[in-house]
């Protein structure tokens, strides 16, 4: 029998130092692991050994110039990578490689049938990272690398990416904008950072119609999200019939999150996860790899991850 749910985490993720007062801080992961241990859920998960991703996999979605820039900038101790709020430290490039490696290990476990689904508690996050640019706290696009990895290593023909982070995943969208083999679907506060993700952004060329953006206005909550999933995201999954579902699982659409203005609760994330898991069971043998993106309340984040995990384990 397949073990149900895996969990990717490594203490090295705490060494990605973004500086004092930065919202994307080590305490995010510490709050998750402490909470899961306290409620005894930690022991029920399948914990995975991970290693740094080989750079050849990064080059499937990132330019060589971007990789070289990140390596050099981090080695030189450059604190800011994008002229804004994407901060790093000397160890950050290696830690970003480990984050990607964790996501690839999760993909291996799910595609090989060893686990039903996996949640990756990794940092730095990834969905804002462009092919050739770090931005929005993100260095490497973890989920985009995983999608290409599944296609190239396991011949997965179709990958679906669901992004429910409160911020639009501009990097992931752009990487696959012309690609009909990857269905990218996003719910996000709009207009909001990074000022992409309008309804009119639907893909281009062969990829036209394979990008689905569902902008949410400030104040939207569970009712609006359930409607979006019921009427658009779930039917799109059923029509597309992916071989693997990847989730950009940001939990910053929670009503207590300090960086945004949506009104989800931890129970909301559990409901959305259940909807995706039920559909995954029908279309891709339940295969889901979920990857942490945002979520900046140290009380709401661990409770939301708990609800997410319980729905995946059900």
Secondary structure, DSSP 8 states (H G I E B T S, - for coil): --EEEEEE--GGGGG----TT-SS-THHHHHHHHHHHHTT-GGGSEE-------HHHHTTTS-HHHHHHHHHHHHTT-SBSSSSS-B--TTHHHHHHHHHHHHHHHHHHHHTTSEEEEEE--SS--TT-BTTB-BTTBSS-HHHHHHHHHHHHH----EEEEE-SSS--HHHHHHTTT-TTEEEEEEEESS-TTS---TT----GGGTTSEEEEEE-TT-BHHHHHHHIIIIIHHHHHHH--SEEEEEE--TTBTT-TT---BB-HHHHHHHHHHHHHHHHHHSTT-EEEEE-----TTHHHHHHHHHHHHHH-
